[in-house]
Structure formats: structure tokens, C-alpha cells
Amino acid sequence: MAALTFILIISALVSIAVPIIALAGLLTARRAIRDVAGLQGRIARIEWLLRTRYRDVAPETGEAAPEGAASEQAAPKQAAPEETAPEQEAQEEGPQKADTPEEPASEQPLHEEAAEAEPFDDVTGQDKQAAPPPPAPPASPASAPPAAAEPPSRQEASLEERLGTRWAVWIGALALGLGGAFLVRFSIEQGLLGPAARIGLATAFTLALLIGGEILRRRGDALALPGIGPGHVPAALTAAGAASAFATVYAAFALYGFLAPGSAFLLLGAVGLATMLAAALHGQLLAAMGLIGAFAVPILTGGESGQTWPLVPYFFVVTAAAQALAWLRGWRRLAIAATVLAVFWTMLMLDGPPVPARLHLLVQTALAVFVFAYLPYHAMPLSAQRVDTGGRAVFLGILAVFVLATSFLPGGAPALYFPGLMIVLMLLAGAVPALSSVCVMAVAALIVTLLDWPLAGEALGGPIRVLPGPAGNLPWPEAFRFFVAFAATATAAAAALGYWRLRRTAGMPGAIIADYALVFAAAPVVVLIAVNWRMTGAINLMTGVAEPAFAVAAALLASAYAALATRHHGRAAHSRDGHTAHDGAAPHDAPAMMLICSLSAVAALGNLALALTFWLDRGMLTVALALTGAGTAFVAHRTGIGMLRYAVGGLAVLVGLRLLWDPGIVSGDPGRTIFFNWLLWGYGVPAASFLAAAHWLSRDARDATARLSEALGIVFAVLLVFFQLRHALYGGMPPVGFDALLDAGLAVLTVLCAALILLRIDSGRPDPVTRIGARIFGLIALFISGTGLVFIVNPLIIDAPVAGGRFINALLPAYLLPALVAGTIAVLLRRGARAKAAADTGPEQGARGPGARRLMELQALAMAVLAFLLQAIWSIAAIRMAFQGPRIGLFRATGEAELWAYSAMLLIVGISALAFGLWRNLPWLRLIAAAYLALAAAKVFFVDLSGLGGPIRAASFIALGLVLMGVGLLYQRLLRHPRGVAPPPRDRDADAVDGG
């Protein structure tokens, strides 16, 4: 029954193939008929042009032309000028092309394929400059023929023709190969044939495919049709034969044991070599199919998951053959695809024993280093190399698979050969400038290895030393001394490689230099942090517990980098002066020496900051980093090392993030002494340090780093003032409870004072830091006041007791003092808006001036509203506290004296605002004063008239009348004698007459 099924399957395949082949032949014949007709017309035209050309050449030889030749020569040119285009094209392109016979149509596919093949320099990713075409000989204007029409272009193949002539061939070849594999699998499952018969039939099938493909390739000229070519049938058959050959040899070796490992290795090498030679003849598609088939053989033929050792030499031979073919033909995509497929197989092999998978990844990485790093670049000058994107992508994929493979590392130090060799191979590849980012990948691989280091006692079943960490309990790493030596050696190798390449940076792109600079300067710091994380879980680093061992290691690194910076700074100075240093530095090495000096200085600063982090707690660390930033700015100013400016910016960012994370730098009680306490050290020293750093940086350039340092110094100064005021009012830092009203008022007062100071500075020295800082502080004050002082902590609403006495209490710093500062800011902003309106009269500033002026006017209005709102709350709260005590909620009863006091308060505030507005000539303030007086009048007539009685009501109306009469007289005097206008002279005669 099984044999009958086998015969029926073969018959069905043959019956399906016959109509498909007939349809393809019909389509091919139809197109061949059209192309033959076109060729006949072209041949007739060429014959006519040749006869015409030889008649034109006759007069140039000095021989007499036959009679009537001139008329016969002129007639065709006048009758059919468009047919002279080929002759004109041949003359313009030179005698070489004119004398070269036209290629036959059957040879065009081979030449096109050869034109697509690029040299392996393209596999490196480098750009090649094509050789310029030979210049065309100048044509004589007298002999230049008239413009001719373009020759007819070749008609593109339709979708139907492509389906029938090419796609069907390749899909059929793939189906043929898969069908053979499935047929063999079916015969194995049914037990039809023995192992020897299966291998024999597979070999015969392979030979049939290869011989058929070679026969068709040699007969390609006879089988090729005009404009179509051989249709890739020989290449498809050869590809199927190559895949079948790989499957046959692999099955004979791994499944049935017919071949010893040595014999299988030789046969697989021979199959790979044959595939390479065949692909070199048949094109890149054959190589792609052979590659896919070779890598799919272990999946299609099956096998146990534990039999992964034979895959190591098998994939090495397949990948090596593909890489050799890619090198010969310049097929970059084939080289990348072969490496990617081989590396991908590592993840599948990890299901079995881990040792073959790791060995396979090592072998493939070594092959990738040889193919992508050594072969293309060993003879190329360093200055000519550019970034190899494809090669970097290949090694990035290798790094990703390596990260997965390291999680399977068993216990025991001997297993660490795998990560060690991988890091060495990556560093070798990264030594090539075109693959400079592989150095960064090597450092990443080192960090992954350190974090995934085998655990102590795991292999022997002994006790495990457990340390707490953020990610859980971290066991102590196995072979601790080897762990430290491995980290130090690999880091030193990476940093030395970066230093070696940075010494020769002439002509290299910035991306390559950046990779080597990153490895040279940042690798030791990052690896030291990784070692600390692996050993302690970084719990001490986060909580501020001192770690002297790591602090000493970071300090040693800082010393080494400082020595390098000092040495290369002197060499750079000698090179700039045109002298030769003792170690042979030439003048052209000055940029490289200065770059190394700058990187070394930045690295020394980073390691010093890390040492301080390991040694000091969080508060002291902030102070130390601030002092380091000031010192770095001073060194940058004195030495001219521009990269140190970025280091100062980095320190400022770190300190700023630390401040956002926990503004309370000083933990615990800073002491009872006012001002001279630990708050001065924790906030005052960083403020002074960053302001000094901004000063030194601004002497060279007022860039973003200088502005950032100045802004951070201002923030520390504001926090210093706030916490010092809080400390003074509380008599120390309160351990548990605090007054929310007092804290909110102090915060508003502090930020408003900071905004006022920044505005005064910006008026004399305009700068974005002071201008934007004043706006930010103003917004903070508006937010805290609008949400906290007005609603959340307002004692008039929540009826909370107010700290202090009846007159000197928390209402003063919470409401009155912020109101006075906000009013002063409003006056300054209004004055600045008027000055800007007077200055923005030129045509250049007219487009921008009104917008800035309107913004200043809006800010002045906001500050004025805030000032009067806080003043109103303070006035009401102060009056209620004077009459009712600490609890002043609005729902409590109000007496007649308190009610009259509100009228007096409105009158006093209105008169004060009016007097100040008249004195400073502020119309908007006089309008606010008028509103207060109108509100006082409305209260007297509508509230006091019904709510008061006796002498208090009379006193209320008398006071209102006197105030309004005084305001009227004042305005009459001002209108009679306007401010700034001299009064008219008096007439003494008129006075005498009036007196008489």
C-alpha cells in the first residue's frame, strides 16, 4: 500500500507539471514571435545605415564617387532624417563603440549580471568613486548631422510574462527541492527504503539536478529567446541540486553514521566549494537559494535536539563558502545574510547542550571578524575608512545573541572562556575604524558578563553569600579574584584600544572618533559601577553608605587620567608651537593630543566624582560635586580645554537631578545657631561654587553651560534663604510638626525676592537666565499663593490658629511681606514695559518689541493683582486677629469696632495707594486707589449705616467725608497746576486793585 501511494504521488506531480510547462512554453513562444519581428526590422535598418555610411566615406578617401552618388546620398538624409540617429550616436560616442559589434541578445543577461556584481569593497560599506567615462571627441559643426529621434526602447515584460518565464521557474525549483526532501521523509516514516538506499537515491537525485543545470547552462545560447534569455532555469536547477547535496551529506553523517567526522567535513567543504563555483556562474539568486537550503537542512531532515555537535563544522563550512563567494563577486547582502543566519542558529542550538552553541557562536564571530574587519580594511588607509553600517549591524546581532547565551553560563571558572574570547574578538573588530562602534559593543558585552557572572557555591552546592540589592538578593560572584582581574584586564584593553586609535584621528569622521572617545573615557567608570552593582547591588550607593575600596579604585583611575591629561597637554602645547616633544610629537599631532588631553581631563573628573560618591553621604556628595564643578571651570578657563566645559555641564545636571530627587540636602538637625549652621555648608557652598563656575566659564563664552551653572547657583541661593528663614523662625529644623501657613508664606516670600533680584540684575545686564528665572519664580509664587495662601492654608477659611501674638504673628511673613515684594515687582515690570515701548521704535525691533512689551505688561498686572490680593487677606486677617485672637474664621461673629476697622483699613489703603501713585506718576495704581475708596464708600453707606450705631457710625461717615474731601481738593490742585508745568506769574497791579 505504501509503495502504491509513493507511485501515485510521483504520477500526480508529473501530471501537474505537464500543463504548467506547456503554458510557460506558449507564453515564451508568443513573446519570441514579437521579438523576432522586431529584430528583422532592426537588421534591415542597420543594413541601410551601413550602405549609407560607406557612401559618405568615399569622398574622404580621395576617390571619385560614382555618378549620382551625391544625389543618392542627399535624398535619404532629406527624406528620412530620423533614421540617421544611430549613425550620429556612433559618431558622438567615439570610434571604439562604433567599431564594436552589437552583442547578441542571448549574452545580455550574463553581462547584466556581471554589471550588478560589485567588488567586495562595497561589502565594507565604503563609497567608491566610479571612473569617469572617456571624453567624446568634439564634433565638427559643419559635419554635425541634424537632431535624430531616439531609438525605440525595449518593451518591459508584463506581469503575465514574468509569472510564466521567471517566477514559475524559481518557485518550481523550490518546490522541487522541498518535494524531494518530503519524499525522502515519507520513505523514512513508511520504512520503504533502507538507509543506504535513501542516501543512494538522494545522491542520484542531486547529480541529476546538477547535471541538468550544467547542460542547460551550456546550451543557454541555443535555448535563449530574444529579449528573454535562458529564463534562469539552469540556475534554479543548480540551486536545487546544491541544497540536495548539502542534505545528502549531512544525513549520511549525522543521521545514519555512514561518514566519519573528517570525511563529512571534507564532503561538506567540497559541496560548499561546488556551490560557490556554481553561483559564480549562475548569479546571486543561486547563492541565496543554496544558502537558505543549506541552513534549512537540519530542520527539514529532523534529528534529535541533543545532536548539535555536528552542526558546528557544518555551519562553519556553509558560512565560509558563502563568505568566499561574496568576497569573489562582491555580494554584500549574501555576506550579511550568511552571518545572520549562522548566528540565529545559536539561539536554536541553546535548547541542547550549551557548549556546542557557545563554540558555534565563537566560530561564527571569528569568521565575521575575518570577513568584515580584516579582509576589506587591512590594506586600506585609516583616513579613507568610513562608517560601515552593515558590518555594525552584523556585530550588533552577534551581541544580542551573546547576551542570551551568557544567561546559560554554568558554574565554574573554566566556562568563562566563552565571554573572554567573545570580548577579545569584538575588540579586534573594533580596532578597525569603520567598525569602531564594535568597541562599545565589547564594553557592553563585558558589563553583561560581569552582571551574569556565575554564582559562588552554585556548582559545589556550598553556602552562598547573599547581599541585599534593589533587584533582590545577589549572591557573591564565583572566583572573586578572577572576577576582579577579568574586569580590570578587559577594561584596560578597551581603554588602551580607544587611546591607540585616538592618537591617529586625522581624516576620520566624527562618528568614529566619538566611539573611540567613549570607550577611552567612559568604559572604566561604567565597568566600576557594574562591578559595584554586581557585588553589592548598589544598595550602599543609593543609601549613601561609604565604600572605601571602590572609592580608592575610582581615585586611582582619576589619578591615571589626570597624569595622561597633564602629559598630553604639554605635548599639544609643543606641537602647536612647532617644536617636537621628547616622545616624537609632530605639529600635525596637536589636534589628537588636545583631544586626548580633553578626554583624559573629563574622565579624571568623572572618576573623581565617582570616588566622592563612594566615599561621602548624599549631602556631602552634593557639596563635593559642586566644588568639583567650580574647580573644573577654573581649570577650563586657565588651560583652554574646551571639553571641560561640558564636564561642568554634566556635573550641574547631576547635581540638579539630585536636587529634584530630594531638595533636603542636609539630613537631620543642622544645629541651633542662626545662619552659621550646616545649611550654610549644604546650600551656600554649592550656590557659591556654581556661581563662581558660571563666572569663569562666562569669561570665555556665555554658552549654555555657563547659563546652566548660573541658574543652578541661583536655585541653591534661593533654597539657602528659604531654609535659613525657616530655621530662624522655628529655632531649628522641626522634627515632626510644622506650620503650613508659615512654610507657604516663606516659600512665596523667598521666590518673590529671588524674582525681584533677578529683575534688577536683568535690567542692568540682560540675559536669558535672569529673565527666564524671574518668570519661573513669579509663576511659582502665583501657584503657591493661588492654591495655598488663598484657599488651602488660609486661616480665614480653615479657621486654624495663627502662630504669634495679636500684632506680630505668622500673617506678616505669609501675606504682608510677599504683598510688598509683589507690588515692587509690578512697579519694576511696568517701568520696564514703558522703557521698552520707548526703545522699540526702530524698524528692526518693531516686529518683536510689542510682543515682549505686552508680556511684561501682563506680568506686571499679575504681580499687582497678587500684591493687592495678599494685602487684602492680610488686612482682614490682621484686624480679625486683633479683635478675636488666634482663630479668625469668617464664620465667627463680628463686632461694631471690628466692622468700623474694615472701613478704616479701606480708606488707609486707598489713600496710601493714591499718594504713591501720584508721587511716582503711576496711573494704574491711582485707579486701584480709586477702587479702594469706592469700596470704602459703598461699605460705609450700605454696611455701616445699618450695622453700626452711635458714635461709631458717625465716626465712619465723618472719616469717609474727610477723606473724600481731601482727595477732591488734591485733584483740583493738580488740575489747576499740572505736574511738571510751572504756575503762571501773578499780576501785582491786579492784586493791589483787589486789595484796595
Sequence and secondary structure as in RCSB ss.txt:
>XXXX:A:sequence
MAALTFILIISALVSIAVPIIALAGLLTARRAIRDVAGLQGRIARIEWLLRTRYRDVAPETGEAAPEGAASEQAA
PKQAAPEETAPEQEAQEEGPQKADTPEEPASEQPLHEEAAEAEPFDDVTGQDKQAAPPPPAPPASPASAPPAAAE
PPSRQEASLEERLGTRWAVWIGALALGLGGAFLVRFSIEQGLLGPAARIGLATAFTLALLIGGEILRRRGDALAL
PGIGPGHVPAALTAAGAASAFATVYAAFALYGFLAPGSAFLLLGAVGLATMLAAALHGQLLAAMGLIGAFAVPIL
TGGESGQTWPLVPYFFVVTAAAQALAWLRGWRRLAIAATVLAVFWTMLMLDGPPVPARLHLLVQTALAVFVFAYL
PYHAMPLSAQRVDTGGRAVFLGILAVFVLATSFLPGGAPALYFPGLMIVLMLLAGAVPALSSVCVMAVAALIVTL
LDWPLAGEALGGPIRVLPGPAGNLPWPEAFRFFVAFAATATAAAAALGYWRLRRTAGMPGAIIADYALVFAAAPV
VVLIAVNWRMTGAINLMTGVAEPAFAVAAALLASAYAALATRHHGRAAHSRDGHTAHDGAAPHDAPAMMLICSLS
AVAALGNLALALTFWLDRGMLTVALALTGAGTAFVAHRTGIGMLRYAVGGLAVLVGLRLLWDPGIVSGDPGRTIF
FNWLLWGYGVPAASFLAAAHWLSRDARDATARLSEALGIVFAVLLVFFQLRHALYGGMPPVGFDALLDAGLAVLT
VLCAALILLRIDSGRPDPVTRIGARIFGLIALFISGTGLVFIVNPLIIDAPVAGGRFINALLPAYLLPALVAGTI
AVLLRRGARAKAAADTGPEQGARGPGARRLMELQALAMAVLAFLLQAIWSIAAIRMAFQGPRIGLFRATGEAELW
AYSAMLLIVGISALAFGLWRNLPWLRLIAAAYLALAAAKVFFVDLSGLGGPIRAASFIALGLVLMGVGLLYQRLL
RHPRGVAPPPRDRDADAVDGG
>XXXX:A:secstr
 HHHHHHHHHHHHHHHHHHHHHHHHHHHHHHHHHHHHHHHHHHHHHHHHHHHHHHHHGGGGT    TTHHHHHHH
HHHH GGGGHHHHHHHHT HHHHHS    GGGHHHHHHHHH   GGGGGT               TTT       
        HHHHIIIIIHHHHHHHHHHHHHHHHHHHHHHHT S HHHHHHHHHHHHHHHHHHHHHHHHTHHHH B
TTTBTTTHHHHHHHHHHHHHHHHHHIIIIIS  S HHHHHHHHHHHHHHHHHHHHHH HHHHHHHHHHHHHHHHH
S   TT  TTHHHHHHHHHHHHHHHHHHHT HHHHHHHHHHHHHHHHHHTTS HHHHHHHHHHHHHHHIIIIIIH
HHTTS GGG    HHHHHHHHHHHHHHHHHHTT  SSGGGGHHHHHHHHHHHHHHTSGGGTHHHHHHHHHHHHHH
HT  BTTTTTT    EE  TTS EE BSSHHHHHHHHHHHHHHHHHHHHHHHTT TT  HHHHHHHHHHHHHHHH
HHHHHHHHHHHTTHHHHHT   HHHHHHHHHHHHHHHHHHHHHHHHHHHHHTT   TT   GGGHHHHHHHHHHH
HHHHHHHHHHHHHHHS HHHHHHHHHHHHHHHHHHHHHH  THHHHHHHHHHHHHHHHHHH S  S S   SSSS
SSHHIIIIIHHHHHHHHHHHHHHTT   HHHHHHHHHHHHHHHHHHHHHHHHHHHTS  SS   HHHHHHHHHHH
HHHHHHHHHHHHHHS  HHHHHHHHHHHHHHHHHIIIIIIIIS HHHH    SB SSSBTHIIIIIHHHHHHHHH
HHHHHHHHHHHHHHTTSTTTTTTHHHHHHHHHHHHHHHHHHHHHHHHHHHHHHHHHHHH S   TTS   HHHHH
HHHHHHHHHHHHHHHHHHHHT HHHHHHHHHHHHHHHHHIIIIIHHH  THHHHHHHHHHHHHHHHHHHHHHHHH
HS TTS      HHHHHHHH 
